[in-house]
Amino acid sequence: MKIFYGWRIVVAGGALQFLQSMLLNQAFGAYLAVLVAERGWSKTALSGAASLKSTEAALLGPALGWMVDRFGSQGIIRAGVVTFGIGFMLLSRIDTLAGFYGAFVVLALGASMCSNFAVSVAIIQWFERRRARALSALQFGTALGGSAVVLVAWSIQSFGWRITAFASGVLIILIGWPLARVIRSRPEDHGETIDGLPPAPKEAGTAHKPAATRAFSAREALRTRAFWFISLGHGFALFAVSAINVHAISHVKEGLGYSIAQASLVITLVTLGQLMGVMLGWVIGERFEKRLVAAACMLMHAAGLLMLTYATGAVVLAAAALIHGVGWGLRGPFMQAIRADYFGRRSIGLIIGLSSLITVIGQIGGPILAGAFADWTGNYRAGFTLLALLSGLGSLFFVLAKAPK
């Protein structure tokens, strides 16, 4: 039986997200903790690098989205893999805070070009009836990458952060290049059909299509309330996600007295929860209204972050990580699935890219606010509590994000 090529793209894209999640997104907290101790740089200054990455990705989003719509994903992802690897190699050589930021500019550029965004646009082009399931499957790579962050922490402790960073760059290029070659843009360009199904006869009409398959242009999408509510809800979710990714290890290490390797187990538990959420999304992806599921996940983000903030022992800490992880794994794939369902395939890359200009509020605000409050008060409690409340408030945006008519 022939396997639909779209699933090969999902597997290759998931492997790319595994690398990015393991080596950068969820490992950044380990680098932060070591550099604070070794270099004496403030948490706010180092958090700024994570925010710089998010800012660069947001500013590139519209242009990158237009390029993906116009030229396809493969070439952009291949260039991103090489740039991403070089960025890690540069990071291994830095001695100053300015050098750290310079390396992160290159890292951010490469990471953006081979990110979940670029792969998701390709998957949206290949899937319609099974879109939510395919996007959920893509997130297995991100979740599994988080579970392997303990290996990065172990490597940093055993060999040092410089060797770990350089080896990460080599690994990205050697493994990421052949994976990027698997990514293809539109099924029509390769003699395939959406979902691998035979072309529907004309008389069949639109009986099997989602309710909102009309193809919106980016300008038309911007005129809908749904575009703004989805983007704001997504951005408020990232207050919690980005803060935990960057600061959870430092909070558990400094506030609860664990080692870096032990504290990194919190990220592993977040990842385990994320895997559970992804599997749940695989099952219910097309059965429930996605915006309401996303709203419920926002409350899980808020609850998980509050529990992490005020944890009194290992049991509460583990529960916090799992609750937040399940909410993240379930909600994450739905963000692009909702947009594709609402606005169609025509300009989906540019629409997602424009959304990034709004979602970056959470990506930047989460690490910066948490780091600033920690430097100011001496702990993460005030910052994490504020971010948890913002995440909970964000659930209202998804409740209001009804499909455009």
Secondary structure, 3 states (H helix, E strand, C coil): CCCCHHHHHHHHHHHHHHHHHHHHHCCHHHHHHHHHHHHCCCHHHHHHHHHHHHHHHHHHHHHHHHHHHHHCCHHHHHHHHHHHHHHHHHHCCCCCHHHHHHHHHHHHHHHHHCCHHHHHHHHHHHCCCCHHHHHHHHHHHHHHHHHCHHHHHHHHHHHCHHHHHHHHHHHHHHHHHHHHCCCCCCHHHHCCCHHHCCCCCHHHCCCCCCCCCCCCCHHHHHCCHHHHHHHHHHHHHHHHHHHHHHHHHHHHHHHHCCCHHHHHHHHHHHHHHHHHHHHHHHHHCCCCCHHHHHHHHHHHHHHHHHHHHCCCCHHHHHHHHHHHHHHHHHHHHHHHHHHHHHHCCCCHHHHHHHHHHHHHHHHHHHHHHHHHHHHHHCCCHHHHHHHHHHHHHHHHHHHHCCCCC
